[in-house]
Amino acid sequence: MSLVAIVGRPNVGKSTLFNRLVGGRQAIVDAEAGTTRDRHYGKTDWNGREFSVIDTGGYSVGSDDVFEEDIRRQVGLAVDEADVILFVVEVGTGITDLDAEVADLLRRSGKKILLVVNKVDNNDQLYATHEFHSLGLGEPWAISSMSGSGTGDLLDAVLAALPAEGRADEEEDIPRITIVGRPNVGKSSLTNALLGAERNIVNPKAGTTRDSIHTRYNKFGMDFYLVDTAGMRKKGKTMDDLEFYSVMRSIRAIESSDVCILMLDAQQGIEAQDLNIFHLIERNKKGVVVVVNKWDLVEKDNNTMRDWREFLDRKLAPFNDVPVVFTSVLTKQRIMEVLQNALKVFENRARKVTTSALNDYILPIIEETPPPAIKGKYIRIKYATQLASPTPTFAFFVNLPQYIREPYRRFLENKLRAEWDFSGVPLQIFFRQK
């Protein structure tokens, strides 16, 4: 998936633009310069094309911010990784020395640059944008990230600048299975055990793997790409340049995968960062298999595995229809079961339900348990169909779609899962005006 980076000096509205593009308030916005230090990732789509967006810290030189040098280096890494760069400046201040320095950095990068002049709220300010031609980065795009003015035209330009969609291996229509998780849970050890070779360096020190490593697996009647990724730490942990670059690569590996194997440490249990990675997989609509590694180190009784499974169901709810495999990579316990589950999830993700079979099954259930009436209005679902999309997506045609609440959507999802095997696959359900 393509990546768009937002860069610029502090306090020009980068995080506001990021929030506008991804449709939420993921990045903190404040009038104080230097608010953004961590990089924020999000996904957006425009005219049917999805791409990732990264918000970077403000590029500065000679400030009092102790993080200044780290931010400046990591802005450079984001520029190296991005396909398109949005260089944000502010119309009210004109061109500053820092703007000129960032423009020089971007010209040397050789990347596609879109010059974005922010905070353009009236026609007088629109005329002032012509000053920015002197940066030598092409036509300025006048926007107001606060009100959204001009962002539609900017997104059109972003799509035109992005490389054509398609994966490097698209001529080979085989699954891509990505191993993800926190540092030091055994991702590289699992890769080596599956491949039967020391393909990746394994070390007790967290952070050994720096890049996403692709390997073709073609054994025992199975054929797919296996991707080992760097461990993804939670925000707030110290992150050097290489690690920042590695995490960015890991996120892009998730976005381009079909199924993700999320590895947990049986001794540490499931932590907040494990859930963050799980929800990242879910938001990207990827298949998922949960692998509880180091199972040989856990003291067990007859109910240990069952208790662990119930604990995971509670933590992963509401999306807990997920295969769970308890392994020890060191002793190679159940490692082939991991692959079998991953390939089964890949099949589930591609499952198609005919419209007639769907309606024959779901409409009697809806008639028996209709959506609750809201404000005296009765909601009637007349028809359902599976949409043509890469992941299982269903549309229900309703007389009053705006009144259907989340609990009923989950009720329908559970009924669909009870009839068809969508284990490990997030389902999308939309309600449309009939």
C-alpha positions in Angstrom: 0.0 0.0 0.0 1.3 3.5 -0.9 2.5 5.8 1.9 2.0 9.6 2.1 4.1 11.6 4.6 3.1 15.0 6.0 6.2 17.1 6.8 6.9 20.7 7.6 8.2 23.0 10.4 6.3 23.1 13.8 2.8 24.5 14.2 1.8 24.8 10.5 -1.2 22.4 10.9 0.3 19.0 10.0 -1.6 17.1 12.7 -4.9 18.9 11.8 -4.4 17.9 8.2 -3.6 14.3 9.2 -6.8 14.1 11.3 -8.7 15.6 8.4 -7.4 12.9 6.0 -7.9 9.9 8.2 -11.2 11.0 9.5 -10.6 11.1 13.2 -8.6 12.7 16.0 -5.6 10.3 16.2 -3.0 13.0 16.5 -3.0 15.6 19.3 -3.5 19.1 18.1 -2.3 22.1 20.1 -1.2 25.6 19.5 2.2 24.9 21.2 4.9 24.1 18.7 6.4 20.6 19.0 3.3 18.9 20.3 3.8 15.9 17.9 6.9 13.9 18.7 5.8 10.3 17.9 4.8 9.5 14.4 1.1 8.8 13.8 -0.1 6.3 11.2 -3.5 6.2 9.6 -5.4 4.9 6.6 -7.6 6.8 4.3 -9.3 6.3 1.0 -10.3 8.7 -1.8 -12.3 7.7 -4.9 -11.9 4.0 -4.1 -8.1 4.1 -3.6 -6.7 3.3 -0.1 -3.3 4.6 1.1 -1.5 5.2 4.4 -0.7 8.6 5.9 2.0 9.4 8.4 2.1 12.5 10.5 5.7 13.6 11.5 7.0 15.9 14.2 7.8 19.5 13.3 11.2 19.9 11.6 13.2 22.5 13.5 16.8 23.6 14.1 18.1 25.5 17.1 15.0 25.2 19.3 14.8 24.3 23.0 13.1 21.0 22.3 15.4 18.2 23.5 13.8 15.9 20.9 14.6 18.2 18.0 17.5 16.2 16.6 15.6 12.9 16.9 12.5 14.3 15.2 14.6 15.8 12.4 16.3 12.5 11.7 13.1 10.6 11.7 11.4 13.1 9.4 14.3 12.2 7.0 13.5 8.5 7.4 9.8 9.2 6.7 10.7 11.1 3.6 12.9 8.1 2.4 10.1 5.6 2.9 7.1 7.7 1.5 5.8 7.6 -2.1 4.4 11.1 -1.9 5.3 13.9 0.5 2.9 16.7 1.5 5.1 19.7 2.5 2.9 21.9 4.7 3.6 25.6 5.1 1.5 28.4 6.6 0.1 31.3 4.5 0.1 33.8 7.4 3.9 33.7 8.1 5.1 33.4 4.5 8.3 31.6 3.7 10.6 31.2 6.8 14.2 30.1 6.9 13.0 26.7 8.2 10.6 26.3 5.2 13.5 27.0 2.9 15.7 24.4 4.7 12.9 21.7 4.5 12.3 22.6 0.8 16.0 22.0 0.1 15.9 18.6 1.9 12.8 17.6 -0.1 14.3 18.7 -3.5 17.3 16.5 -2.8 15.1 13.5 -2.0 13.9 13.1 -5.6 10.4 12.2 -4.3 7.1 13.5 -5.5 6.3 16.6 -3.5 3.0 18.5 -3.1 3.4 21.9 -1.6 0.5 22.5 0.7 -0.3 26.1 1.9 -2.4 25.8 5.0 -4.7 28.2 6.9 -6.0 29.8 3.7 -9.4 31.0 4.9 -10.3 33.8 2.6 -9.6 35.2 -0.9 -7.0 37.7 0.3 -5.0 34.8 1.8 -5.5 32.9 -1.5 -3.6 35.6 -3.4 -0.7 35.4 -0.8 -0.1 31.7 -1.7 1.7 32.8 -4.9 4.7 33.8 -2.8 5.4 30.1 -2.3 6.2 29.5 -6.0 9.8 30.7 -5.1 10.4 27.5 -3.2 10.7 25.7 -6.5 8.3 22.9 -5.6 5.6 23.5 -8.2 2.1 24.8 -7.8 1.0 25.5 -4.2 -2.2 23.8 -3.1 -4.2 26.2 -1.0 -6.2 24.5 1.8 -7.7 25.0 5.3 -7.1 21.8 7.2 -9.4 23.1 9.9 -12.5 23.6 7.7 -11.5 21.1 5.0 -11.5 23.7 2.2 -9.4 22.6 -0.7 -8.6 19.2 0.7 -10.6 17.4 -2.0 -8.5 18.9 -4.8 -5.4 18.1 -2.8 -6.5 14.4 -2.5 -7.1 14.3 -6.3 -3.5 15.4 -6.8 -2.2 12.9 -4.3 -3.9 10.0 -6.2 -2.4 11.3 -9.5 1.1 11.3 -7.9 0.9 7.9 -6.2 2.4 4.9 -8.0 0.1 2.5 -9.8 -1.4 -0.1 -7.4 0.0 -3.6 -7.5 2.3 -5.8 -5.5 5.7 -6.9 -6.8 4.5 -10.5 -6.8 1.0 -9.9 -8.2 1.7 -12.2 -11.1 1.9 -15.0 -8.5 -1.5 -15.2 -6.8 -0.4 -16.9 -3.6 -1.1 -15.9 0.0 1.1 -13.5 1.9 1.4 -14.5 5.6 3.0 -12.0 7.9 4.3 -12.8 11.4 3.8 -9.9 13.8 4.1 -9.2 17.5 6.0 -7.4 20.2 9.8 -7.7 20.4 11.3 -11.0 21.5 8.1 -13.2 21.4 9.7 -15.6 18.9 8.8 -14.4 15.5 12.2 -15.1 13.8 12.4 -18.4 15.7 9.1 -19.4 14.2 10.2 -18.4 10.7 13.4 -20.4 11.0 11.5 -23.5 12.4 9.0 -23.4 9.6 11.7 -23.0 6.9 14.0 -25.5 8.5 17.0 -23.1 8.2 18.5 -20.3 10.1 17.0 -17.7 7.8 16.8 -14.9 10.3 19.1 -13.9 13.2 17.7 -15.0 16.6 18.9 -13.3 19.8 17.4 -12.9 23.3 17.9 -9.2 22.9 14.7 -7.5 21.7 14.9 -5.6 18.4 17.3 -8.0 16.6 15.1 -8.0 13.5 15.2 -4.6 11.8 13.5 -5.2 8.4 10.6 -7.2 7.1 12.0 -10.3 5.5 10.1 -12.1 2.7 10.6 -15.8 2.0 8.8 -18.2 -0.4 7.5 -21.3 1.4 6.8 -24.2 -0.9 6.6 -27.5 1.0 4.1 -30.2 2.0 1.6 -29.0 -0.6 1.6 -25.4 0.7 2.8 -22.4 -1.3 2.9 -18.9 0.1 5.1 -16.0 1.1 6.2 -15.8 4.7 7.1 -12.4 6.1 9.0 -11.9 9.4 8.7 -8.4 10.8 10.4 -6.3 13.4 8.9 -6.2 16.9 6.5 -3.4 17.5 6.9 -1.6 20.8 4.3 0.5 22.4 4.5 4.3 22.1 6.7 6.0 24.7 9.5 3.4 24.5 12.7 4.9 23.3 12.9 4.4 19.5 16.1 5.0 17.6 16.2 5.7 13.8 16.6 2.1 12.7 13.8 0.9 15.0 11.5 3.7 13.8 12.2 2.6 10.2 11.6 -1.0 11.1 8.2 -0.4 12.7 7.2 1.6 9.6 8.2 -1.4 7.5 6.3 -3.7 9.8 3.1 -1.7 9.5 3.4 -1.7 5.7 4.0 -5.4 5.8 0.6 -5.8 7.6 -1.1 -3.6 5.1 0.2 -5.7 2.1 -0.5 -9.1 3.8 -3.5 -11.5 3.5 -3.2 -13.2 6.9 -1.2 -12.1 10.0 0.1 -14.5 12.6 0.0 -12.5 15.9 2.5 -14.0 18.3 2.1 -13.7 22.1 4.4 -14.7 24.9 2.6 -17.3 27.1 4.7 -16.2 30.2 3.7 -12.5 29.8 0.1 -12.9 28.7 -1.6 -10.5 26.4 -0.5 -6.9 26.9 -1.8 -3.5 25.7 0.6 -3.5 22.7 -0.6 -7.0 21.7 -4.1 -5.6 21.5 -2.9 -2.5 19.6 -1.4 -4.8 17.0 -4.5 -7.0 16.9 -6.7 -3.9 16.3 -4.3 -2.7 13.6 -4.8 -6.0 11.8 -8.6 -5.8 12.3 -8.7 -2.2 10.9 -6.8 -3.3 7.8 -9.3 -6.2 7.3 -6.6 -8.8 7.3 -7.1 -12.4 8.4 -5.5 -13.3 11.8 -4.3 -16.3 13.7 -3.2 -15.9 17.3 -0.2 -18.0 18.4 0.6 -18.3 22.1 4.4 -19.1 22.1 6.6 -20.5 24.8 3.8 -22.8 25.9 6.4 -25.3 27.2 7.4 -22.8 29.9 3.9 -22.5 31.4 2.8 -24.7 34.4 -0.3 -26.5 33.2 -3.2 -28.4 34.5 -6.2 -29.9 32.7 -7.9 -26.5 32.3 -5.0 -24.2 31.4 -5.6 -24.2 27.7 -9.3 -23.7 28.1 -8.8 -20.9 30.6 -6.3 -19.2 28.3 -8.8 -19.4 25.4 -11.6 -17.9 27.5 -9.3 -15.1 28.6 -8.3 -14.3 25.0 -12.0 -14.3 24.0 -12.7 -11.6 26.6 -9.7 -9.5 25.6 -10.3 -9.7 21.9 -14.1 -9.1 22.0 -16.2 -8.3 20.0 -14.0 -9.9 17.3 -13.0 -13.1 19.0 -13.8 -15.7 16.3 -10.1 -16.2 15.9 -8.1 -19.4 15.7 -5.7 -19.8 18.6 -2.7 -22.1 18.5 -0.6 -22.9 21.6 3.0 -23.6 20.5 6.6 -23.9 21.6 8.8 -22.9 18.7 11.8 -24.2 20.6 10.4 -27.8 20.6 8.5 -27.2 17.3 5.2 -28.1 19.1 2.2 -27.5 16.8 4.1 -25.2 14.4 2.6 -26.9 11.3 -0.8 -26.3 12.9 0.0 -22.6 12.7 0.4 -22.8 8.9 -2.7 -24.9 8.5 -4.8 -22.4 10.4 -3.3 -19.5 8.5 -4.1 -21.0 5.1 -7.6 -21.9 6.3 -8.2 -18.2 7.3 -6.9 -17.2 3.8 -9.7 -19.4 2.4 -12.3 -17.9 4.7 -11.2 -14.4 3.7 -12.0 -15.3 0.1 -15.3 -17.0 0.9 -18.3 -15.9 -1.3 -21.9 -16.5 -0.3 -24.5 -16.5 -3.0 -27.3 -13.9 -2.7 -30.0 -16.6 -2.7 -28.3 -18.7 0.0 -27.7 -15.6 2.1 -31.3 -14.4 1.9 -32.8 -17.9 2.4 -30.8 -18.1 5.6 -30.8 -14.6 7.1 -34.3 -13.2 6.3 -36.2 -15.7 8.4 -33.9 -14.9 11.3 -34.5 -11.2 10.8 -38.3 -11.8 10.6 -38.2 -13.7 13.9 -35.9 -11.1 15.6 -36.3 -7.8 13.8 -34.3 -4.6 14.8 -35.8 -2.8 17.8 -38.2 0.0 16.9 -36.8 3.5 17.4 -39.0 6.5 18.2 -42.1 4.5 17.2 -40.6 3.7 13.7 -40.4 0.1 12.6 -37.2 -1.0 10.8 -37.6 -3.5 8.0 -34.7 -5.3 6.3 -35.9 -6.6 3.0 -32.8 -7.9 1.2 -29.1 -8.7 1.8 -26.2 -9.4 -0.5 -22.4 -9.9 -0.3 -20.5 -7.1 -2.1 -17.7 -7.6 -4.5 -14.7 -6.7 -2.3 -11.4 -8.4 -1.4 -12.7 -9.1 2.1 -16.2 -10.4 3.2 -18.5 -7.4 3.1 -22.3 -7.6 3.3 -25.0 -5.0 2.5 -28.4 -5.1 4.1 -31.1 -3.0 2.5 -33.3 -1.2 5.0 -36.1 1.3 5.1 -34.4 3.3 7.9 -30.7 2.4 8.0 -29.9 5.3 10.3 -31.8 3.7 13.2 -29.9 0.4 13.3 -27.6 0.2 16.3 -24.3 -1.6 16.9 -25.8 -4.5 19.0 -28.0 -5.5 16.1 -25.1 -5.3 13.7 -23.2 -7.7 15.9 -26.2 -10.0 16.2 -26.3 -10.3 12.4 -22.5 -10.8 12.2 -22.8 -13.7 14.8 -25.5 -15.3 12.8 -23.4 -15.1 9.6 -20.5 -16.7 11.4 -22.7 -19.4 12.8 -23.7 -20.5 9.3 -20.5 -19.9 7.3 -16.9 -20.3 8.4 -15.4 -16.8 8.6 -13.1 -17.7 11.5 -10.1 -15.3 11.7 -11.6 -12.8 9.3 -13.1 -9.4 10.2 -16.6 -8.9 8.6 -17.9 -5.6 7.3 -21.7 -5.1 7.4 -23.3 -2.0 5.9 -27.0 -0.9 6.1 -28.2 0.9 3.0 -31.4 2.6 2.0 -33.6 0.1 0.1 
